[in-house]
Amino acid sequence: MSITTDVPQKRFYFVNEVAEILRRSEASCRWMIHTGQIKTGKIGGRVVVSADEIERIISEAFAQVG
């Protein structure tokens, strides 16, 4: 099994998938969405997060460390 640092190639993710990628609870991700830390859209009435937004969150987290 190989470990990749890239987000899998999807255009968007549902909140439960974002929680899995970020290794946070779904409630924590919903709080981050509510406070504007994660930008979202809606498709068919469901909240979605773009792959680019997930990449931004991860990149910013590592930028703050260094």
All heavy atoms as TSV, in Angstrom:
chain	resi	resn	atom	element	x	y	z
A	1	MET	N	N	0.849	-1.167	0.000
A	1	MET	CA	C	0.000	0.000	0.000
A	1	MET	C	C	0.899	1.235	0.000
A	1	MET	O	O	1.822	1.337	0.779
A	1	MET	CB	C	-0.898	-0.010	1.235
A	1	MET	CG	C	-1.712	1.233	1.362
A	1	MET	SD	S	-3.034	1.225	2.603
A	1	MET	CE	C	-2.304	0.566	4.037
A	2	SER	N	N	0.605	2.166	-0.896
A	2	SER	CA	C	1.393	3.388	-0.952
A	2	SER	C	C	0.614	4.535	-0.331
A	2	SER	O	O	-0.614	4.568	-0.353
A	2	SER	CB	C	1.753	3.723	-2.395
A	2	SER	OG	O	0.590	4.031	-3.120
A	3	ILE	N	N	1.345	5.483	0.222
A	3	ILE	CA	C	0.739	6.662	0.819
A	3	ILE	C	C	0.995	7.828	-0.122
A	3	ILE	O	O	2.114	8.061	-0.543
A	3	ILE	CB	C	1.332	6.959	2.202
A	3	ILE	CG1	C	1.075	5.782	3.142
A	3	ILE	CG2	C	0.782	8.253	2.766
A	3	ILE	CD1	C	1.732	5.898	4.472
A	4	THR	N	N	-0.071	8.550	-0.478
A	4	THR	CA	C	0.093	9.710	-1.353
A	4	THR	C	C	-0.159	10.974	-0.551
A	4	THR	O	O	-0.906	10.975	0.418
A	4	THR	CB	C	-0.885	9.671	-2.538
A	4	THR	OG1	O	-2.220	9.700	-2.043
A	4	THR	CG2	C	-0.695	8.410	-3.374
A	5	THR	N	N	0.471	12.055	-0.980
A	5	THR	CA	C	0.262	13.332	-0.311
A	5	THR	C	C	-0.777	14.164	-1.030
A	5	THR	O	O	-1.205	15.188	-0.530
A	5	THR	CB	C	1.573	14.133	-0.240
A	5	THR	OG1	O	2.068	14.297	-1.571
A	5	THR	CG2	C	2.595	13.409	0.613
A	6	ASP	N	N	-1.186	13.736	-2.209
A	6	ASP	CA	C	-2.174	14.484	-2.977
A	6	ASP	C	C	-3.582	14.039	-2.624
A	6	ASP	O	O	-3.817	12.892	-2.275
A	6	ASP	CB	C	-1.971	14.266	-4.486
A	6	ASP	CG	C	-0.651	14.824	-4.967
A	6	ASP	OD1	O	-0.201	15.829	-4.400
A	6	ASP	OD2	O	-0.081	14.254	-5.902
A	7	VAL	N	N	-4.498	14.972	-2.740
A	7	VAL	CA	C	-5.907	14.658	-2.559
A	7	VAL	C	C	-6.349	13.839	-3.765
A	7	VAL	O	O	-5.967	14.139	-4.893
A	7	VAL	CB	C	-6.734	15.964	-2.456
A	7	VAL	CG1	C	-8.212	15.657	-2.378
A	7	VAL	CG2	C	-6.288	16.770	-1.254
A	8	PRO	N	N	-7.120	12.764	-3.561
A	8	PRO	CA	C	-7.593	11.974	-4.710
A	8	PRO	C	C	-8.276	12.853	-5.755
A	8	PRO	O	O	-8.834	13.899	-5.428
A	8	PRO	CB	C	-8.594	11.004	-4.082
A	8	PRO	CG	C	-8.178	10.912	-2.657
A	8	PRO	CD	C	-7.611	12.255	-2.299
A	9	GLN	N	N	-8.234	12.433	-7.001
A	9	GLN	CA	C	-8.722	13.242	-8.114
A	9	GLN	C	C	-10.244	13.207	-8.248
A	9	GLN	O	O	-10.794	12.481	-9.053
A	9	GLN	CB	C	-8.065	12.777	-9.416
A	9	GLN	CG	C	-6.581	13.002	-9.437
A	9	GLN	CD	C	-6.220	14.469	-9.312
A	9	GLN	OE1	O	-6.878	15.336	-9.861
A	9	GLN	NE2	N	-5.180	14.755	-8.567
A	10	LYS	N	N	-10.903	14.010	-7.459
A	10	LYS	CA	C	-12.332	14.246	-7.579
A	10	LYS	C	C	-12.507	15.742	-7.706
A	10	LYS	O	O	-11.646	16.514	-7.294
A	10	LYS	CB	C	-13.092	13.768	-6.339
A	10	LYS	CG	C	-13.188	12.271	-6.193
A	10	LYS	CD	C	-14.089	11.950	-5.007
A	10	LYS	CE	C	-14.197	10.481	-4.762
A	10	LYS	NZ	N	-15.068	10.167	-3.620
A	11	ARG	N	N	-13.615	16.177	-8.245
A	11	ARG	CA	C	-13.861	17.615	-8.376
A	11	ARG	C	C	-14.417	18.215	-7.100
A	11	ARG	O	O	-14.173	19.367	-6.802
A	11	ARG	CB	C	-14.813	17.871	-9.532
A	11	ARG	CG	C	-14.162	17.525	-10.867
A	11	ARG	CD	C	-15.044	17.817	-12.005
A	11	ARG	NE	N	-15.222	19.272	-12.069
A	11	ARG	CZ	C	-15.943	19.880	-12.977
A	11	ARG	NH1	N	-16.561	19.177	-13.894
A	11	ARG	NH2	N	-16.067	21.179	-12.977
A	12	PHE	N	N	-15.204	17.420	-6.371
A	12	PHE	CA	C	-15.774	17.921	-5.120
A	12	PHE	C	C	-16.015	16.768	-4.166
A	12	PHE	O	O	-16.021	15.606	-4.558
A	12	PHE	CB	C	-17.079	18.686	-5.369
A	12	PHE	CG	C	-18.187	17.853	-5.943
A	12	PHE	CD1	C	-19.034	17.140	-5.109
A	12	PHE	CD2	C	-18.382	17.771	-7.310
A	12	PHE	CE1	C	-20.058	16.362	-5.631
A	12	PHE	CE2	C	-19.399	17.003	-7.839
A	12	PHE	CZ	C	-20.239	16.289	-7.003
A	13	TYR	N	N	-16.190	17.131	-2.887
A	13	TYR	CA	C	-16.389	16.149	-1.823
A	13	TYR	C	C	-17.561	16.565	-0.953
A	13	TYR	O	O	-17.797	17.752	-0.737
A	13	TYR	CB	C	-15.130	16.071	-0.939
A	13	TYR	CG	C	-13.927	15.584	-1.690
A	13	TYR	CD1	C	-13.111	16.469	-2.380
A	13	TYR	CD2	C	-13.611	14.237	-1.723
A	13	TYR	CE1	C	-12.014	16.027	-3.079
A	13	TYR	CE2	C	-12.508	13.781	-2.425
A	13	TYR	CZ	C	-11.721	14.684	-3.105
A	13	TYR	OH	O	-10.642	14.243	-3.803
A	14	PHE	N	N	-18.245	15.570	-0.414
A	14	PHE	CA	C	-19.295	15.810	0.564
A	14	PHE	C	C	-18.630	15.964	1.933
A	14	PHE	O	O	-17.473	15.587	2.127
A	14	PHE	CB	C	-20.306	14.664	0.569
A	14	PHE	CG	C	-21.034	14.529	-0.743
A	14	PHE	CD1	C	-20.846	13.426	-1.552
A	14	PHE	CD2	C	-21.897	15.526	-1.186
A	14	PHE	CE1	C	-21.508	13.312	-2.768
A	14	PHE	CE2	C	-22.560	15.424	-2.393
A	14	PHE	CZ	C	-22.362	14.304	-3.191
A	15	VAL	N	N	-19.365	16.518	2.891
A	15	VAL	CA	C	-18.787	16.839	4.195
A	15	VAL	C	C	-18.186	15.607	4.870
A	15	VAL	O	O	-17.098	15.689	5.437
A	15	VAL	CB	C	-19.833	17.521	5.110
A	15	VAL	CG1	C	-19.259	17.775	6.492
A	15	VAL	CG2	C	-20.313	18.827	4.489
A	16	ASN	N	N	-18.839	14.474	4.787
A	16	ASN	CA	C	-18.282	13.278	5.427
A	16	ASN	C	C	-16.956	12.862	4.792
A	16	ASN	O	O	-16.048	12.390	5.477
A	16	ASN	CB	C	-19.285	12.121	5.413
A	16	ASN	CG	C	-19.612	11.626	4.016
A	16	ASN	OD1	O	-19.775	12.423	3.084
A	16	ASN	ND2	N	-19.715	10.331	3.868
A	17	GLU	N	N	-16.796	13.087	3.493
A	17	GLU	CA	C	-15.540	12.771	2.818
A	17	GLU	C	C	-14.443	13.767	3.207
A	17	GLU	O	O	-13.284	13.384	3.387
A	17	GLU	CB	C	-15.726	12.786	1.300
A	17	GLU	CG	C	-16.656	11.696	0.804
A	17	GLU	CD	C	-16.983	11.832	-0.670
A	17	GLU	OE1	O	-17.308	12.956	-1.120
A	17	GLU	OE2	O	-16.901	10.798	-1.368
A	18	VAL	N	N	-14.817	15.031	3.358
A	18	VAL	CA	C	-13.863	16.051	3.796
A	18	VAL	C	C	-13.354	15.697	5.192
A	18	VAL	O	O	-12.151	15.785	5.465
A	18	VAL	CB	C	-14.510	17.454	3.794
A	18	VAL	CG1	C	-13.570	18.489	4.396
A	18	VAL	CG2	C	-14.913	17.855	2.381
A	19	ALA	N	N	-14.243	15.286	6.074
A	19	ALA	CA	C	-13.859	14.898	7.432
A	19	ALA	C	C	-12.854	13.756	7.400
A	19	ALA	O	O	-11.865	13.768	8.140
A	19	ALA	CB	C	-15.100	14.499	8.234
A	20	GLU	N	N	-13.072	12.803	6.532
A	20	GLU	CA	C	-12.151	11.669	6.422
A	20	GLU	C	C	-10.782	12.124	5.914
A	20	GLU	O	O	-9.757	11.723	6.459
A	20	GLU	CB	C	-12.744	10.617	5.480
A	20	GLU	CG	C	-11.947	9.346	5.419
A	20	GLU	CD	C	-12.622	8.301	4.552
A	20	GLU	OE1	O	-13.861	8.189	4.602
A	20	GLU	OE2	O	-11.902	7.612	3.815
A	21	ILE	N	N	-10.769	12.969	4.899
A	21	ILE	CA	C	-9.509	13.458	4.332
A	21	ILE	C	C	-8.729	14.264	5.354
A	21	ILE	O	O	-7.502	14.105	5.499
A	21	ILE	CB	C	-9.770	14.302	3.067
A	21	ILE	CG1	C	-10.294	13.414	1.938
A	21	ILE	CG2	C	-8.507	15.041	2.626
A	21	ILE	CD1	C	-10.876	14.179	0.765
A	22	LEU	N	N	-9.412	15.145	6.088
A	22	LEU	CA	C	-8.750	16.011	7.056
A	22	LEU	C	C	-8.548	15.337	8.405
A	22	LEU	O	O	-7.947	15.927	9.317
A	22	LEU	CB	C	-9.545	17.309	7.243
A	22	LEU	CG	C	-9.681	18.191	6.005
A	22	LEU	CD1	C	-10.509	19.435	6.336
A	22	LEU	CD2	C	-8.328	18.577	5.437
A	23	ARG	N	N	-9.075	14.132	8.553
A	23	ARG	CA	C	-9.001	13.375	9.806
A	23	ARG	C	C	-9.582	14.164	10.973
A	23	ARG	O	O	-9.014	14.255	12.054
A	23	ARG	CB	C	-7.565	12.943	10.091
A	23	ARG	CG	C	-7.046	11.985	9.060
A	23	ARG	CD	C	-5.663	11.545	9.364
A	23	ARG	NE	N	-5.211	10.627	8.322
A	23	ARG	CZ	C	-4.126	9.917	8.399
A	23	ARG	NH1	N	-3.357	10.000	9.464
A	23	ARG	NH2	N	-3.775	9.124	7.421
A	24	ARG	N	N	-10.745	14.748	10.702
A	24	ARG	CA	C	-11.509	15.481	11.708
A	24	ARG	C	C	-12.886	14.842	11.785
A	24	ARG	O	O	-13.273	14.083	10.909
A	24	ARG	CB	C	-11.677	16.953	11.297
A	24	ARG	CG	C	-10.408	17.722	11.007
A	24	ARG	CD	C	-9.625	18.078	12.259
A	24	ARG	NE	N	-10.396	18.785	13.241
A	24	ARG	CZ	C	-10.302	20.084	13.504
A	24	ARG	NH1	N	-9.464	20.829	12.828
A	24	ARG	NH2	N	-11.034	20.633	14.450
A	25	SER	N	N	-13.630	15.182	12.808
A	25	SER	CA	C	-15.001	14.688	12.877
A	25	SER	C	C	-15.854	15.461	11.880
A	25	SER	O	O	-15.510	16.573	11.464
A	25	SER	CB	C	-15.572	14.854	14.288
A	25	SER	OG	O	-15.774	16.230	14.567
A	26	GLU	N	N	-16.977	14.873	11.526
A	26	GLU	CA	C	-17.905	15.555	10.623
A	26	GLU	C	C	-18.424	16.835	11.276
A	26	GLU	O	O	-18.553	17.873	10.620
A	26	GLU	CB	C	-19.052	14.618	10.262
A	26	GLU	CG	C	-19.827	15.056	9.063
A	26	GLU	CD	C	-20.808	14.011	8.569
A	26	GLU	OE1	O	-20.519	12.795	8.674
A	26	GLU	OE2	O	-21.875	14.418	8.077
A	27	ALA	N	N	-18.684	16.779	12.590
A	27	ALA	CA	C	-19.153	17.967	13.310
A	27	ALA	C	C	-18.097	19.070	13.282
A	27	ALA	O	O	-18.421	20.250	13.118
A	27	ALA	CB	C	-19.504	17.605	14.749
A	28	SER	N	N	-16.837	18.705	13.421
A	28	SER	CA	C	-15.754	19.681	13.372
A	28	SER	C	C	-15.689	20.342	11.999
A	28	SER	O	O	-15.516	21.566	11.894
A	28	SER	CB	C	-14.423	18.993	13.687
A	28	SER	OG	O	-13.355	19.886	13.512
A	29	CYS	N	N	-15.849	19.562	10.951
A	29	CYS	CA	C	-15.836	20.114	9.597
A	29	CYS	C	C	-17.036	21.027	9.373
A	29	CYS	O	O	-16.905	22.087	8.752
A	29	CYS	CB	C	-15.802	18.996	8.560
A	29	CYS	SG	S	-14.185	18.194	8.484
A	30	ARG	N	N	-18.176	20.653	9.891
A	30	ARG	CA	C	-19.360	21.513	9.758
A	30	ARG	C	C	-19.157	22.833	10.501
A	30	ARG	O	O	-19.564	23.889	10.036
A	30	ARG	CB	C	-20.616	20.796	10.236
A	30	ARG	CG	C	-21.036	19.681	9.293
A	30	ARG	CD	C	-22.391	19.099	9.630
A	30	ARG	NE	N	-22.683	17.963	8.785
A	30	ARG	CZ	C	-23.101	18.040	7.525
A	30	ARG	NH1	N	-23.275	19.219	6.960
A	30	ARG	NH2	N	-23.330	16.949	6.823
A	31	TRP	N	N	-18.489	22.794	11.653
A	31	TRP	CA	C	-18.177	24.019	12.388
A	31	TRP	C	C	-17.222	24.891	11.573
A	31	TRP	O	O	-17.396	26.110	11.485
A	31	TRP	CB	C	-17.573	23.675	13.742
A	31	TRP	CG	C	-17.181	24.901	14.516
A	31	TRP	CD1	C	-17.990	25.691	15.263
A	31	TRP	CD2	C	-15.886	25.482	14.592
A	31	TRP	NE1	N	-17.275	26.729	15.802
A	31	TRP	CE2	C	-15.977	26.627	15.404
A	31	TRP	CE3	C	-14.657	25.141	14.047
A	31	TRP	CZ2	C	-14.887	27.430	15.682
A	31	TRP	CZ3	C	-13.566	25.942	14.324
A	31	TRP	CH2	C	-13.691	27.081	15.128
A	32	MET	N	N	-16.210	24.278	10.954
A	32	MET	CA	C	-15.266	25.019	10.118
A	32	MET	C	C	-15.988	25.658	8.927
A	32	MET	O	O	-15.664	26.770	8.519
A	32	MET	CB	C	-14.134	24.105	9.647
A	32	MET	CG	C	-13.215	23.660	10.773
A	32	MET	SD	S	-11.992	22.442	10.252
A	32	MET	CE	C	-10.879	23.477	9.304
A	33	ILE	N	N	-16.970	24.970	8.385
A	33	ILE	CA	C	-17.783	25.516	7.290
A	33	ILE	C	C	-18.605	26.700	7.810
A	33	ILE	O	O	-18.637	27.767	7.204
A	33	ILE	CB	C	-18.690	24.431	6.677
A	33	ILE	CG1	C	-17.831	23.422	5.903
A	33	ILE	CG2	C	-19.772	25.040	5.798
A	33	ILE	CD1	C	-18.551	22.133	5.534
A	34	HIS	N	N	-19.241	26.509	8.950
A	34	HIS	CA	C	-20.096	27.555	9.537
A	34	HIS	C	C	-19.314	28.829	9.835
A	34	HIS	O	O	-19.821	29.939	9.670
A	34	HIS	CB	C	-20.755	27.028	10.813
A	34	HIS	CG	C	-21.577	28.040	11.539
A	34	HIS	ND1	N	-22.811	28.453	11.089
A	34	HIS	CD2	C	-21.338	28.727	12.679
A	34	HIS	CE1	C	-23.288	29.363	11.920
A	34	HIS	NE2	N	-22.418	29.544	12.897
A	35	THR	N	N	-18.063	28.686	10.276
A	35	THR	CA	C	-17.240	29.851	10.626
A	35	THR	C	C	-16.467	30.408	9.436
A	35	THR	O	O	-15.705	31.360	9.591
A	35	THR	CB	C	-16.254	29.494	11.757
A	35	THR	OG1	O	-15.411	28.424	11.332
A	35	THR	CG2	C	-16.995	29.127	13.034
A	36	GLY	N	N	-16.652	29.813	8.259
A	36	GLY	CA	C	-16.020	30.337	7.052
A	36	GLY	C	C	-14.601	29.861	6.805
A	36	GLY	O	O	-13.934	30.343	5.889
A	37	GLN	N	N	-14.115	28.930	7.600
A	37	GLN	CA	C	-12.766	28.408	7.408
A	37	GLN	C	C	-12.680	27.487	6.198
A	37	GLN	O	O	-11.615	27.331	5.612
A	37	GLN	CB	C	-12.307	27.660	8.656
A	37	GLN	CG	C	-12.176	28.548	9.871
A	37	GLN	CD	C	-11.816	27.747	11.090
A	37	GLN	OE1	O	-10.847	26.995	11.086
A	37	GLN	NE2	N	-12.605	27.882	12.135
A	38	ILE	N	N	-13.807	26.864	5.865
A	38	ILE	CA	C	-13.900	26.025	4.672
A	38	ILE	C	C	-14.993	26.621	3.795
A	38	ILE	O	O	-16.124	26.806	4.241
A	38	ILE	CB	C	-14.261	24.560	5.020
A	38	ILE	CG1	C	-13.185	23.933	5.903
A	38	ILE	CG2	C	-14.459	23.746	3.747
A	38	ILE	CD1	C	-13.507	22.521	6.365
A	39	LYS	N	N	-14.640	26.932	2.561
A	39	LYS	CA	C	-15.613	27.489	1.618
A	39	LYS	C	C	-16.328	26.340	0.915
A	39	LYS	O	O	-15.709	25.345	0.557
A	39	LYS	CB	C	-14.899	28.380	0.610
A	39	LYS	CG	C	-14.309	29.628	1.246
A	39	LYS	CD	C	-13.409	30.358	0.279
A	39	LYS	CE	C	-12.740	31.553	0.918
A	39	LYS	NZ	N	-11.962	31.272	2.101
A	40	THR	N	N	-17.632	26.494	0.743
A	40	THR	CA	C	-18.442	25.423	0.179
A	40	THR	C	C	-19.315	25.927	-0.957
A	40	THR	O	O	-19.427	27.122	-1.195
A	40	THR	CB	C	-19.374	24.821	1.248
A	40	THR	OG1	O	-20.285	25.832	1.675
A	40	THR	CG2	C	-18.599	24.270	2.426
A	41	GLY	N	N	-19.959	24.973	-1.612
A	41	GLY	CA	C	-20.989	25.242	-2.599
A	41	GLY	C	C	-22.115	24.260	-2.348
A	41	GLY	O	O	-22.050	23.471	-1.404
A	42	LYS	N	N	-23.130	24.318	-3.175
A	42	LYS	CA	C	-24.233	23.365	-3.060
A	42	LYS	C	C	-24.525	22.781	-4.430
A	42	LYS	O	O	-24.582	23.507	-5.419
A	42	LYS	CB	C	-25.491	24.023	-2.509
A	42	LYS	CG	C	-25.480	24.176	-1.017
A	42	LYS	CD	C	-26.867	24.418	-0.474
A	42	LYS	CE	C	-26.814	24.402	1.040
A	42	LYS	NZ	N	-28.128	24.557	1.615
A	43	ILE	N	N	-24.704	21.490	-4.450
A	43	ILE	CA	C	-25.111	20.780	-5.666
A	43	ILE	C	C	-26.291	19.912	-5.275
A	43	ILE	O	O	-26.170	19.055	-4.390
A	43	ILE	CB	C	-23.971	19.927	-6.250
A	43	ILE	CG1	C	-22.809	20.823	-6.671
A	43	ILE	CG2	C	-24.477	19.088	-7.416
A	43	ILE	CD1	C	-21.608	20.078	-7.209
A	44	GLY	N	N	-27.409	20.144	-5.902
A	44	GLY	CA	C	-28.602	19.363	-5.578
A	44	GLY	C	C	-29.009	19.470	-4.127
A	44	GLY	O	O	-29.533	18.516	-3.559
A	45	GLY	N	N	-28.745	20.621	-3.521
A	45	GLY	CA	C	-29.124	20.829	-2.129
A	45	GLY	C	C	-28.134	20.284	-1.120
A	45	GLY	O	O	-28.311	20.457	0.079
A	46	ARG	N	N	-27.072	19.646	-1.597
A	46	ARG	CA	C	-26.066	19.093	-0.685
A	46	ARG	C	C	-24.845	19.987	-0.642
A	46	ARG	O	O	-24.400	20.503	-1.659
A	46	ARG	CB	C	-25.648	17.688	-1.124
A	46	ARG	CG	C	-26.783	16.689	-0.942
A	46	ARG	CD	C	-26.341	15.285	-1.086
A	46	ARG	NE	N	-25.400	14.904	-0.037
A	46	ARG	CZ	C	-24.802	13.723	-0.001
A	46	ARG	NH1	N	-25.034	12.831	-0.936
A	46	ARG	NH2	N	-23.954	13.434	0.967
A	47	VAL	N	N	-24.286	20.152	0.539
A	47	VAL	CA	C	-23.073	20.949	0.713
A	47	VAL	C	C	-21.893	20.167	0.150
A	47	VAL	O	O	-21.717	18.984	0.455
A	47	VAL	CB	C	-22.841	21.269	2.211
A	47	VAL	CG1	C	-21.516	21.974	2.421
A	47	VAL	CG2	C	-23.991	22.094	2.756
A	48	VAL	N	N	-21.096	20.844	-0.682
A	48	VAL	CA	C	-19.906	20.224	-1.263
A	48	VAL	C	C	-18.708	21.144	-1.093
A	48	VAL	O	O	-18.844	22.361	-0.985
A	48	VAL	CB	C	-20.102	19.874	-2.758
A	48	VAL	CG1	C	-21.161	18.813	-2.932
A	48	VAL	CG2	C	-20.434	21.107	-3.572
A	49	VAL	N	N	-17.536	20.539	-1.079
A	49	VAL	CA	C	-16.273	21.265	-0.970
A	49	VAL	C	C	-15.422	20.870	-2.164
A	49	VAL	O	O	-15.267	19.674	-2.449
A	49	VAL	CB	C	-15.549	20.913	0.349
A	49	VAL	CG1	C	-14.221	21.639	0.461
A	49	VAL	CG2	C	-16.434	21.230	1.550
A	50	SER	N	N	-14.859	21.851	-2.844
A	50	SER	CA	C	-14.050	21.554	-4.022
A	50	SER	C	C	-12.708	20.943	-3.603
A	50	SER	O	O	-12.206	21.186	-2.500
A	50	SER	CB	C	-13.799	22.813	-4.856
A	50	SER	OG	O	-12.901	23.673	-4.186
A	51	ALA	N	N	-12.124	20.174	-4.510
A	51	ALA	CA	C	-10.810	19.587	-4.278
A	51	ALA	C	C	-9.772	20.693	-4.083
A	51	ALA	O	O	-8.855	20.559	-3.262
A	51	ALA	CB	C	-10.430	18.673	-5.437
A	52	ASP	N	N	-9.913	21.789	-4.818
A	52	ASP	CA	C	-8.989	22.922	-4.670
A	52	ASP	C	C	-9.060	23.524	-3.267
A	52	ASP	O	O	-8.041	23.928	-2.705
A	52	ASP	CB	C	-9.291	24.004	-5.703
A	52	ASP	CG	C	-8.936	23.585	-7.119
A	52	ASP	OD1	O	-8.125	22.644	-7.290
A	52	ASP	OD2	O	-9.478	24.202	-8.052
A	53	GLU	N	N	-10.248	23.577	-2.692
A	53	GLU	CA	C	-10.419	24.124	-1.349
A	53	GLU	C	C	-9.743	23.223	-0.319
A	53	GLU	O	O	-9.095	23.706	0.610
A	53	GLU	CB	C	-11.905	24.295	-1.017
A	53	GLU	CG	C	-12.188	24.827	0.363
A	53	GLU	CD	C	-11.704	26.255	0.606
A	53	GLU	OE1	O	-11.215	26.914	-0.335
A	53	GLU	OE2	O	-11.809	26.705	1.750
A	54	ILE	N	N	-9.856	21.924	-0.479
A	54	ILE	CA	C	-9.186	20.998	0.439
A	54	ILE	C	C	-7.673	21.169	0.331
A	54	ILE	O	O	-6.972	21.222	1.344
A	54	ILE	CB	C	-9.609	19.542	0.156
A	54	ILE	CG1	C	-11.089	19.367	0.501
A	54	ILE	CG2	C	-8.745	18.566	0.970
A	54	ILE	CD1	C	-11.674	18.049	0.082
A	55	GLU	N	N	-7.176	21.287	-0.877
A	55	GLU	CA	C	-5.741	21.499	-1.083
A	55	GLU	C	C	-5.289	22.804	-0.432
A	55	GLU	O	O	-4.223	22.875	0.181
A	55	GLU	CB	C	-5.413	21.498	-2.576
A	55	GLU	CG	C	-3.936	21.487	-2.869
A	55	GLU	CD	C	-3.213	20.282	-2.296
A	55	GLU	OE1	O	-3.764	19.158	-2.366
A	55	GLU	OE2	O	-2.095	20.460	-1.781
A	56	ARG	N	N	-6.109	23.859	-0.524
A	56	ARG	CA	C	-5.780	25.146	0.099
A	56	ARG	C	C	-5.669	25.004	1.614
A	56	ARG	O	O	-4.728	25.500	2.236
A	56	ARG	CB	C	-6.856	26.190	-0.227
A	56	ARG	CG	C	-6.555	27.571	0.382
A	56	ARG	CD	C	-7.755	28.490	0.337
A	56	ARG	NE	N	-8.869	28.044	1.164
A	56	ARG	CZ	C	-8.957	28.215	2.490
A	56	ARG	NH1	N	-7.984	28.813	3.159
A	56	ARG	NH2	N	-10.012	27.786	3.156
A	57	ILE	N	N	-6.616	24.301	2.208
A	57	ILE	CA	C	-6.617	24.109	3.665
A	57	ILE	C	C	-5.353	23.390	4.109
A	57	ILE	O	O	-4.697	23.801	5.070
A	57	ILE	CB	C	-7.876	23.316	4.090
A	57	ILE	CG1	C	-9.131	24.147	3.838
A	57	ILE	CG2	C	-7.787	22.880	5.555
A	57	ILE	CD1	C	-10.405	23.332	3.852
A	58	ILE	N	N	-4.994	22.342	3.412
A	58	ILE	CA	C	-3.808	21.563	3.765
A	58	ILE	C	C	-2.549	22.391	3.565
A	58	ILE	O	O	-1.667	22.430	4.424
A	58	ILE	CB	C	-3.776	20.251	2.949
A	58	ILE	CG1	C	-4.938	19.357	3.369
A	58	ILE	CG2	C	-2.440	19.540	3.139
A	58	ILE	CD1	C	-5.173	18.165	2.460
A	59	SER	N	N	-2.464	23.098	2.444
A	59	SER	CA	C	-1.280	23.926	2.174
A	59	SER	C	C	-1.102	25.017	3.219
A	59	SER	O	O	0.009	25.266	3.678
A	59	SER	CB	C	-1.397	24.556	0.782
A	59	SER	OG	O	-1.364	23.563	-0.201
A	60	GLU	N	N	-2.203	25.685	3.574
A	60	GLU	CA	C	-2.128	26.748	4.582
A	60	GLU	C	C	-1.716	26.195	5.957
A	60	GLU	O	O	-1.003	26.856	6.701
A	60	GLU	CB	C	-3.450	27.489	4.689
A	60	GLU	CG	C	-3.684	28.437	3.548
A	60	GLU	CD	C	-4.978	29.230	3.679
A	60	GLU	OE1	O	-5.676	29.099	4.704
A	60	GLU	OE2	O	-5.287	29.970	2.728
A	61	ALA	N	N	-2.144	25.002	6.267
A	61	ALA	CA	C	-1.783	24.394	7.564
A	61	ALA	C	C	-0.275	24.188	7.634
A	61	ALA	O	O	0.343	24.443	8.675
A	61	ALA	CB	C	-2.522	23.074	7.741
A	62	PHE	N	N	0.335	23.754	6.545
A	62	PHE	CA	C	1.773	23.522	6.543
A	62	PHE	C	C	2.559	24.815	6.420
A	62	PHE	O	O	3.677	24.918	6.906
A	62	PHE	CB	C	2.168	22.531	5.450
A	62	PHE	CG	C	1.859	21.120	5.830
A	62	PHE	CD1	C	0.715	20.505	5.377
A	62	PHE	CD2	C	2.698	20.401	6.667
A	62	PHE	CE1	C	0.405	19.209	5.736
A	62	PHE	CE2	C	2.411	19.105	7.036
A	62	PHE	CZ	C	1.250	18.504	6.565
A	63	ALA	N	N	1.997	25.824	5.795
A	63	ALA	CA	C	2.664	27.120	5.669
A	63	ALA	C	C	2.810	27.779	7.031
A	63	ALA	O	O	3.790	28.465	7.297
A	63	ALA	CB	C	1.890	28.023	4.715
A	64	GLN	N	N	1.841	27.568	7.928
A	64	GLN	CA	C	1.874	28.159	9.254
A	64	GLN	C	C	2.901	27.488	10.145
A	64	GLN	O	O	3.409	28.084	11.070
A	64	GLN	CB	C	0.493	28.081	9.894
A	64	GLN	CG	C	-0.532	28.948	9.197
A	64	GLN	CD	C	-1.925	28.762	9.777
A	64	GLN	OE1	O	-2.109	28.070	10.754
A	64	GLN	NE2	N	-2.902	29.377	9.142
A	65	VAL	N	N	3.217	26.215	9.875
A	65	VAL	CA	C	4.158	25.465	10.682
A	65	VAL	C	C	5.585	25.980	10.458
A	65	VAL	O	O	6.347	26.142	11.391
A	65	VAL	CB	C	4.089	23.944	10.365
A	65	VAL	CG1	C	5.193	23.190	11.076
A	65	VAL	CG2	C	2.732	23.407	10.766
A	66	GLY	N	N	5.927	26.219	9.193
A	66	GLY	CA	C	7.305	26.586	8.844
A	66	GLY	C	C	7.543	27.992	9.044
A	66	GLY	O	O	8.384	28.664	9.365
